């Protein structure tokens, strides 16, 4: 049994469970990423907010580069999935 989750359900789940993990803009970027993934692959994703918080991290570009000991976002993109948050210096990246 599957339940369709719209953006507001998605956002509210994070606000209820893990309000400090992602910014509002970051949640929008994650939502769009998952929507595009499902549309492109025709694979439904199980909505697991805790799992998403474990797998993805939002931080500044410089914090992510320091964490991976890299010098550019392009190098980070070679290591993992990177989602940029428009009009900010922040990104979301897959942590494994």
C-alpha positions in Angstrom: 0.0 0.0 0.0 1.4 3.4 -1.0 0.5 6.9 0.0 1.2 9.9 -2.3 3.0 12.6 -0.4 2.8 16.2 -1.6 5.4 18.9 -0.8 3.5 20.1 2.2 3.2 16.6 3.7 6.9 16.2 3.0 7.9 19.5 4.6 5.6 19.1 7.6 7.0 15.6 8.3 10.4 17.1 8.6 9.2 20.0 10.7 7.5 17.6 13.1 10.3 15.0 13.3 13.6 16.7 12.5 13.1 20.5 12.2 16.8 21.3 12.3 18.0 19.0 9.6 17.1 21.0 6.5 16.2 24.6 5.6 12.9 25.3 3.9 14.8 25.9 0.7 16.7 22.7 1.2 13.5 20.7 1.7 12.2 22.1 -1.6 15.4 21.0 -3.4 15.1 17.5 -1.9 11.5 17.2 -2.8 12.2 18.2 -6.4 15.2 15.7 -6.5 13.0 12.9 -5.3 10.1 13.8 -7.7 12.5 13.9 -10.6 14.1 10.6 -9.6 10.6 8.9 -9.4 9.5 10.4 -12.8 12.8 9.5 -14.5 13.1 5.9 -13.2 9.4 5.0 -12.7 10.5 3.7 -9.2 8.4 4.8 -6.2 10.4 5.9 -3.2 9.3 5.0 0.3 9.0 8.2 2.3 11.3 7.8 5.3 12.2 11.2 6.8 14.6 9.7 9.3 16.4 7.7 6.5 16.6 10.9 4.5 18.2 12.7 7.4 20.7 10.0 7.8 21.5 9.8 4.0 21.5 13.5 3.2 23.1 16.5 4.8 22.7 20.2 4.3 25.6 22.6 4.9 27.6 25.3 3.3 29.8 24.5 0.3 32.9 25.2 2.3 31.9 22.9 5.2 31.2 20.0 2.7 34.5 20.6 0.9 36.3 20.6 4.2 34.6 17.4 5.3 35.7 15.6 2.2 39.1 17.4 2.0 38.4 18.7 -1.5 38.8 22.0 -3.3 35.8 22.3 -5.5 32.1 21.3 -5.8 33.0 19.5 -9.0 35.3 17.2 -7.1 32.5 16.6 -4.6 30.1 15.8 -7.4 32.6 13.1 -8.5 32.3 11.6 -5.0 28.5 11.8 -4.3 25.2 13.3 -5.2 25.2 17.1 -4.7 22.1 19.3 -4.8 22.7 23.0 -4.9 20.3 25.3 -3.1 19.6 28.3 -5.4 20.6 31.8 -4.2 22.6 30.4 -1.2 26.0 29.2 -0.4 24.5 25.9 0.8 24.2 22.4 -0.7 22.7 19.1 0.2 24.8 16.0 -0.4 24.5 12.3 -0.1 26.6 11.3 2.9 27.8 7.9 1.7 
